[in-house]
């Protein structure tokens, strides 16, 4: 479920009267088709959705298929109304397991260096218009928790106003082919 924008043009951090119900709080679960149906409202947004799907396909092609992504930034805001412009990119944090064949740290380091277009935010922005970050779910739990807290704090607040806002979560095993057909 993707809730309606609040009065300030962002997804609310929770719906209803209390954030006590986890199903009613962000990040809001969504499929790729739901995201396309909701946000493919302009040529600029369609272009971003196409390259987001390309990024997700590139991750899958190298074996990163088990996990989920947080989606955020101006793309999941009503920036056309609030800022008078279309979004330029989408913010993505991928939480995923390494490919099965690449479990030891040395191999993982080499793999990441060979695939900088998927793991370096500068490259993902250039190649996919995704301000993308990767959280390796095989890291020690205390580091994963620290990374999660950092990105949640960063992405759950509007950059300019520090207003609390919501974000979306989509599994890596979603309905990407159907979403691509909708575009």
Phi and psi in degrees as GROMACS dihedral restraints (atoms count N, CA, C in turn):
[ dihedral_restraints ]
;  ai    aj    ak    al  type     phi  dphi    fc
    3     4     5     6     1  -107.2    20    10
    4     5     6     7     1   114.0    20    10
    6     7     8     9     1   -72.1    20    10
    7     8     9    10     1   164.8    20    10
    9    10    11    12     1   -68.2    20    10
   10    11    12    13     1   156.0    20    10
   12    13    14    15     1   -63.4    20    10
   13    14    15    16     1   147.0    20    10
   15    16    17    18     1   -79.3    20    10
   16    17    18    19     1  -179.7    20    10
   18    19    20    21     1   -59.0    20    10
   19    20    21    22     1   -24.5    20    10
   21    22    23    24     1   -94.6    20    10
   22    23    24    25     1     9.9    20    10
   24    25    26    27     1    82.4    20    10
   25    26    27    28     1    16.3    20    10
   27    28    29    30     1  -121.2    20    10
   28    29    30    31     1   161.1    20    10
   30    31    32    33     1   -67.2    20    10
   31    32    33    34     1   137.3    20    10
   33    34    35    36     1   -69.6    20    10
   34    35    36    37     1   151.6    20    10
   36    37    38    39     1   -69.4    20    10
   37    38    39    40     1   -22.5    20    10
   39    40    41    42     1  -156.7    20    10
   40    41    42    43     1   159.3    20    10
   42    43    44    45     1  -114.0    20    10
   43    44    45    46     1   156.7    20    10
   45    46    47    48     1    89.8    20    10
   46    47    48    49     1  -160.6    20    10
   48    49    50    51     1   -98.2    20    10
   49    50    51    52     1   -11.8    20    10
   51    52    53    54     1  -147.4    20    10
   52    53    54    55     1   140.4    20    10
   54    55    56    57     1   -81.3    20    10
   55    56    57    58     1    11.8    20    10
   57    58    59    60     1   -70.6    20    10
   58    59    60    61     1   -24.9    20    10
   60    61    62    63     1   -89.5    20    10
   61    62    63    64     1   106.8    20    10
   63    64    65    66     1   -56.7    20    10
   64    65    66    67     1   -32.8    20    10
   66    67    68    69     1   -66.6    20    10
   67    68    69    70     1   -17.7    20    10
   69    70    71    72     1  -104.5    20    10
   70    71    72    73     1    13.1    20    10
   72    73    74    75     1  -119.2    20    10
   73    74    75    76     1   162.8    20    10
   75    76    77    78     1   -83.0    20    10
   76    77    78    79     1   155.6    20    10
   78    79    80    81     1   -74.5    20    10
   79    80    81    82     1   141.0    20    10
   81    82    83    84     1   -84.1    20    10
   82    83    84    85     1   128.1    20    10
   84    85    86    87     1   -66.5    20    10
   85    86    87    88     1   134.8    20    10
   87    88    89    90     1  -150.3    20    10
   88    89    90    91     1   152.5    20    10
   90    91    92    93     1   -92.9    20    10
   91    92    93    94     1   166.7    20    10
   93    94    95    96     1   -66.0    20    10
   94    95    96    97     1   -33.9    20    10
   96    97    98    99     1   -67.0    20    10
   97    98    99   100     1   -38.3    20    10
   99   100   101   102     1   -62.5    20    10
  100   101   102   103     1   -39.9    20    10
  102   103   104   105     1   -65.0    20    10
  103   104   105   106     1   -43.8    20    10
  105   106   107   108     1   -63.2    20    10
  106   107   108   109     1   -46.9    20    10
  108   109   110   111     1   -59.4    20    10
  109   110   111   112     1   -35.3    20    10
  111   112   113   114     1   -83.4    20    10
  112   113   114   115     1   -39.6    20    10
  114   115   116   117     1  -111.9    20    10
  115   116   117   118     1    -3.0    20    10
  117   118   119   120     1   -83.9    20    10
  118   119   120   121     1    59.7    20    10
  120   121   122   123     1  -102.2    20    10
  121   122   123   124     1     0.4    20    10
  123   124   125   126     1  -154.4    20    10
  124   125   126   127     1   165.5    20    10
  126   127   128   129     1   -60.4    20    10
  127   128   129   130     1   -39.4    20    10
  129   130   131   132     1   -63.0    20    10
  130   131   132   133     1   -43.2    20    10
  132   133   134   135     1   -69.0    20    10
  133   134   135   136     1   -39.4    20    10
  135   136   137   138     1   -61.4    20    10
  136   137   138   139     1   -41.8    20    10
  138   139   140   141     1   -61.5    20    10
  139   140   141   142     1   -42.9    20    10
  141   142   143   144     1   -65.5    20    10
  142   143   144   145     1   -42.6    20    10
  144   145   146   147     1   -62.6    20    10
  145   146   147   148     1   -38.8    20    10
  147   148   149   150     1   -61.3    20    10
  148   149   150   151     1   -44.6    20    10
  150   151   152   153     1   -75.8    20    10
  151   152   153   154     1   -26.9    20    10
  153   154   155   156     1   -63.1    20    10
  154   155   156   157     1   -44.2    20    10
  156   157   158   159     1   -63.8    20    10
  157   158   159   160     1   -36.5    20    10
  159   160   161   162     1   -62.1    20    10
  160   161   162   163     1   -43.3    20    10
  162   163   164   165     1   -62.0    20    10
  163   164   165   166     1   -45.6    20    10
  165   166   167   168     1   -62.9    20    10
  166   167   168   169     1   -39.5    20    10
  168   169   170   171     1   -66.1    20    10
  169   170   171   172     1   -38.2    20    10
  171   172   173   174     1   -65.7    20    10
  172   173   174   175     1   -40.2    20    10
  174   175   176   177     1   -61.3    20    10
  175   176   177   178     1   -46.5    20    10
  177   178   179   180     1   -62.3    20    10
  178   179   180   181     1   -38.1    20    10
  180   181   182   183     1   -63.8    20    10
  181   182   183   184     1   -27.5    20    10
  183   184   185   186     1   -97.0    20    10
  184   185   186   187     1     7.6    20    10
  186   187   188   189     1    99.2    20    10
  187   188   189   190     1     5.7    20    10
  189   190   191   192     1   -92.8    20    10
  190   191   192   193     1    96.8    20    10
  192   193   194   195     1  -130.8    20    10
  193   194   195   196     1   -11.1    20    10
  195   196   197   198     1  -110.8    20    10
  196   197   198   199     1   107.9    20    10
  198   199   200   201     1   159.9    20    10
  199   200   201   202     1  -156.5    20    10
  201   202   203   204     1  -153.7    20    10
  202   203   204   205     1   166.8    20    10
  204   205   206   207     1  -128.9    20    10
  205   206   207   208     1   139.1    20    10
  207   208   209   210     1   -89.7    20    10
  208   209   210   211     1   133.4    20    10
  210   211   212   213     1  -116.7    20    10
  211   212   213   214     1   133.8    20    10
  213   214   215   216     1  -158.7    20    10
  214   215   216   217     1  -166.4    20    10
  216   217   218   219     1    91.1    20    10
  217   218   219   220     1  -170.0    20    10
  219   220   221   222     1   -61.9    20    10
  220   221   222   223     1   -21.3    20    10
  222   223   224   225     1   -61.5    20    10
  223   224   225   226     1   -35.4    20    10
  225   226   227   228     1   -98.8    20    10
  226   227   228   229     1    24.4    20    10
  228   229   230   231     1  -120.3    20    10
  229   230   231   232     1   165.7    20    10
  231   232   233   234     1   -89.7    20    10
  232   233   234   235     1    62.5    20    10
  234   235   236   237     1   -71.4    20    10
  235   236   237   238     1   -22.7    20    10
  237   238   239   240     1   -60.9    20    10
  238   239   240   241     1   -43.0    20    10
  240   241   242   243     1   -78.9    20    10
  241   242   243   244     1   -45.3    20    10
  243   244   245   246     1   -78.3    20    10
  244   245   246   247     1   -32.6    20    10
  246   247   248   249     1  -117.8    20    10
  247   248   249   250     1    -6.3    20    10
  249   250   251   252     1    71.6    20    10
  250   251   252   253     1    26.8    20    10
  252   253   254   255     1  -153.4    20    10
  253   254   255   256     1   161.1    20    10
  255   256   257   258     1   -80.9    20    10
  256   257   258   259     1   158.2    20    10
  258   259   260   261     1   -67.0    20    10
  259   260   261   262     1   150.9    20    10
  261   262   263   264     1   -99.5    20    10
  262   263   264   265     1   -16.9    20    10
  264   265   266   267     1  -163.2    20    10
  265   266   267   268     1  -172.2    20    10
  267   268   269   270     1  -134.9    20    10
  268   269   270   271     1   139.9    20    10
  270   271   272   273     1   -88.9    20    10
  271   272   273   274     1   133.6    20    10
  273   274   275   276     1  -137.5    20    10
  274   275   276   277     1   129.4    20    10
  276   277   278   279     1  -117.9    20    10
  277   278   279   280     1   118.3    20    10
  279   280   281   282     1   -97.8    20    10
  280   281   282   283     1   121.4    20    10
  282   283   284   285     1  -104.8    20    10
  283   284   285   286     1   111.6    20    10
  285   286   287   288     1  -152.6    20    10
  286   287   288   289     1   160.6    20    10
  288   289   290   291     1   -86.6    20    10
  289   290   291   292     1   148.4    20    10
  291   292   293   294     1   -63.3    20    10
  292   293   294   295     1   157.0    20    10
  294   295   296   297     1   -58.5    20    10
  295   296   297   298     1   147.4    20    10
  297   298   299   300     1   -54.3    20    10
  298   299   300   301     1   -39.2    20    10
  300   301   302   303     1   -75.9    20    10
  301   302   303   304     1    -5.6    20    10
  303   304   305   306     1  -125.3    20    10
  304   305   306   307     1    64.6    20    10
  306   307   308   309     1   -94.6    20    10
  307   308   309   310     1   -28.7    20    10
  309   310   311   312     1   -82.7    20    10
  310   311   312   313     1   154.8    20    10
  312   313   314   315     1   -63.5    20    10
  313   314   315   316     1   -37.7    20    10
  315   316   317   318     1   -64.0    20    10
  316   317   318   319     1   -47.2    20    10
  318   319   320   321     1   -63.6    20    10
  319   320   321   322     1   -38.6    20    10
  321   322   323   324     1   -63.5    20    10
  322   323   324   325     1   -43.4    20    10
  324   325   326   327     1   -60.1    20    10
  325   326   327   328     1   -46.3    20    10
  327   328   329   330     1   -62.1    20    10
  328   329   330   331     1   -43.0    20    10
  330   331   332   333     1   -59.7    20    10
  331   332   333   334     1   -46.1    20    10
  333   334   335   336     1   -63.8    20    10
  334   335   336   337     1   -39.3    20    10
  336   337   338   339     1   -66.4    20    10
  337   338   339   340     1   -32.2    20    10
  339   340   341   342     1   -78.5    20    10
  340   341   342   343     1   -15.1    20    10
  342   343   344   345     1  -125.6    20    10
  343   344   345   346     1    44.9    20    10
  345   346   347   348     1   -59.9    20    10
  346   347   348   349     1   -26.5    20    10
  348   349   350   351     1   -63.3    20    10
  349   350   351   352     1   -16.2    20    10
  351   352   353   354     1  -103.1    20    10
  352   353   354   355     1   -18.2    20    10
  354   355   356   357     1  -119.5    20    10
  355   356   357   358     1   -14.6    20    10
  357   358   359   360     1   -99.1    20    10
  358   359   360   361     1   117.4    20    10
  360   361   362   363     1   -56.3    20    10
  361   362   363   364     1   -31.2    20    10
  363   364   365   366     1   -66.8    20    10
  364   365   366   367     1   -42.3    20    10
  366   367   368   369     1   -70.4    20    10
  367   368   369   370     1   -41.1    20    10
  369   370   371   372     1   -65.9    20    10
  370   371   372   373     1   -32.0    20    10
  372   373   374   375     1   -67.9    20    10
  373   374   375   376     1   -44.7    20    10
  375   376   377   378     1   -66.7    20    10
  376   377   378   379     1   -41.4    20    10
  378   379   380   381     1   -87.6    20    10
  379   380   381   382     1   -32.3    20    10
  381   382   383   384     1  -129.7    20    10
  382   383   384   385     1     3.2    20    10
  384   385   386   387     1    53.6    20    10
  385   386   387   388     1    32.3    20    10
  387   388   389   390     1  -116.2    20    10
  388   389   390   391     1   122.1    20    10
  390   391   392   393     1   -82.0    20    10
  391   392   393   394     1    85.6    20    10
  393   394   395   396     1  -110.1    20    10
  394   395   396   397     1   140.5    20    10
  396   397   398   399     1  -131.4    20    10
  397   398   399   400     1   149.8    20    10
  399   400   401   402     1  -121.4    20    10
  400   401   402   403     1   129.9    20    10
  402   403   404   405     1  -112.6    20    10
  403   404   405   406     1   112.7    20    10
  405   406   407   408     1   -76.0    20    10
  406   407   408   409     1   114.2    20    10
  408   409   410   411     1   -75.8    20    10
  409   410   411   412     1     2.1    20    10
  411   412   413   414     1   -99.5    20    10
  412   413   414   415     1     2.8    20    10
  414   415   416   417     1   -68.3    20    10
  415   416   417   418     1   161.7    20    10
  417   418   419   420     1   -55.5    20    10
  418   419   420   421     1   139.9    20    10
  420   421   422   423     1   -53.5    20    10
  421   422   423   424     1   -37.9    20    10
  423   424   425   426     1   -65.9    20    10
  424   425   426   427     1   -30.4    20    10
  426   427   428   429     1   -75.0    20    10
  427   428   429   430     1   -40.0    20    10
  429   430   431   432     1   -61.2    20    10
  430   431   432   433     1   -41.9    20    10
  432   433   434   435     1   -63.8    20    10
  433   434   435   436     1   -43.5    20    10
  435   436   437   438     1   -63.0    20    10
  436   437   438   439     1   -42.8    20    10
  438   439   440   441     1   -62.9    20    10
  439   440   441   442     1   -43.0    20    10
  441   442   443   444     1   -63.3    20    10
  442   443   444   445     1   -45.2    20    10
  444   445   446   447     1   -60.9    20    10
  445   446   447   448     1   -41.9    20    10
  447   448   449   450     1   -60.8    20    10
  448   449   450   451     1   -53.9    20    10
  450   451   452   453     1   -68.9    20    10
  451   452   453   454     1   -33.5    20    10
  453   454   455   456     1   -63.5    20    10
  454   455   456   457     1   -45.4    20    10
  456   457   458   459     1   -62.2    20    10
  457   458   459   460     1   -39.9    20    10
  459   460   461   462     1   -69.9    20    10
  460   461   462   463     1   -47.3    20    10
  462   463   464   465     1   -86.5    20    10
  463   464   465   466     1   -14.8    20    10
  465   466   467   468     1   -90.2    20    10
  466   467   468   469     1     9.4    20    10
  468   469   470   471     1  -135.9    20    10
  469   470   471   472     1   140.0    20    10
  471   472   473   474     1   -66.0    20    10
  472   473   474   475     1   132.9    20    10
  474   475   476   477     1   -59.9    20    10
  475   476   477   478     1   -43.3    20    10
  477   478   479   480     1   -81.6    20    10
  478   479   480   481     1   -32.8    20    10
  480   481   482   483     1  -113.7    20    10
  481   482   483   484     1    -9.7    20    10
  483   484   485   486     1    63.8    20    10
  484   485   486   487     1    15.3    20    10
  486   487   488   489     1   -67.4    20    10
  487   488   489   490     1   138.4    20    10
  489   490   491   492     1   -68.2    20    10
  490   491   492   493     1   137.1    20    10
  492   493   494   495     1  -148.8    20    10
  493   494   495   496     1   168.0    20    10
  495   496   497   498     1   -96.6    20    10
  496   497   498   499     1   168.8    20    10
  498   499   500   501     1  -143.8    20    10
  499   500   501   502     1   175.4    20    10
  501   502   503   504     1  -111.9    20    10
  502   503   504   505     1   156.5    20    10
  504   505   506   507     1  -130.5    20    10
  505   506   507   508     1   134.6    20    10
  507   508   509   510     1  -135.6    20    10
  508   509   510   511     1   135.2    20    10
  510   511   512   513     1   -72.1    20    10
  511   512   513   514     1   155.3    20    10
  513   514   515   516     1   -68.5    20    10
  514   515   516   517     1   -25.2    20    10
  516   517   518   519     1   -96.8    20    10
  517   518   519   520     1    68.4    20    10
  519   520   521   522     1  -110.3    20    10
  520   521   522   523     1  -164.0    20    10
  522   523   524   525     1   -98.7    20    10
  523   524   525   526     1    53.9    20    10
  525   526   527   528     1   -60.7    20    10
  526   527   528   529     1   -39.6    20    10
  528   529   530   531     1   -63.5    20    10
  529   530   531   532     1   -43.4    20    10
  531   532   533   534     1   -66.4    20    10
  532   533   534   535     1   -37.4    20    10
  534   535   536   537     1   -63.8    20    10
  535   536   537   538     1   -42.1    20    10
  537   538   539   540     1   -62.6    20    10
  538   539   540   541     1   -39.2    20    10
  540   541   542   543     1   -64.7    20    10
  541   542   543   544     1   -34.1    20    10
  543   544   545   546     1   -66.2    20    10
  544   545   546   547     1   -30.7    20    10
